[in-house]
Amino acid sequence: MTRTGPTGRRHWEEHFAAGHGFRSADEHELRLLADAVRPGPGTRALDVGCGLGGYAAALAGLGCHTLAVDWADAAVAATRDRYTGLAPRLRVRRLDITDAAEAATLPARSFDLVTMRLVLAFLPDKAAVAELVRTLLAPGGVWLVTTPLTGRLPAERRSIGLTPDDVATVTDRWSRGHFYDLEPGGPRCFVLRD
C-alpha cells in the first residue's frame, strides 16, 4: 500500500532522514509510564512507530526487552545507529503495522506491553489496529496509546490527534482501562488491559 501526503511513507522517510523526530519523552512522562504500567526486567515490549527510537530506548532503559518497529527505513536506520549500545535488549526492524502480511510476522500473545506514542492518529483503520494489538498481547498485557486529542488542538493540527469517535473505537472492548494526561491540555495516555 502506498500512501502519499502527510501520512505517506515518502513523507515519513524524508522526515526521519532529515533527523526530525517528535516530542521527546521526558522524565515526567517516563515516571507516569512506570506508575501506570510497571514495566521492568523481563517485560517484553513492542514499540510501534518508533520514529528515531527515543521512547523505545527509554523502555529498554526501564529493563524491557523491546522490539521497536517503524514503516520508514530511515527511522529504523536512525534508531539502530543511535542505540546500538542497547542491543540485545533493544531490537529494531522495519514493519508496516497496517499491512496484514507484515503484521502477521509478529508473534501472537508475545508482548506484555505494546506502545504507540504519537502514531495512532496516522493509522487509517484504528479498529483493525486495536484487534491486532489484542492478538499480540500476552495474558495480562497492556496497550499504552499516547496521543493528542483533536479537541485540544488548533484546527490546522487536528489531523495529528484522535477524534472522540476514534477514542471510542480504540477503547471499546477492553476489560479495564484508564487514562492520564502528560500535562493539562496535552497528550493523553490510554492504558488498556484485556
Buried (B, 14 or more C-beta within 10 A) or exposed (E): EEBEEEEBBEBBBEBBBEEEBBBEBEEEBBEBBEEBBEBEEEBBBBBBBBBBBBBBBBBBBBBBBBBBBBBBBBBBBBBBEBBEEBEEBBBBBBBBBBEEEBBEEBEEEBBBBBBBBBBBBBBEEBEBBBEBBBEBBBEEBBBBBBBBBBEBBEEEEBEBBBBEEBBEBBBEEBEEBEEEEBEEEBBBBBBBBB
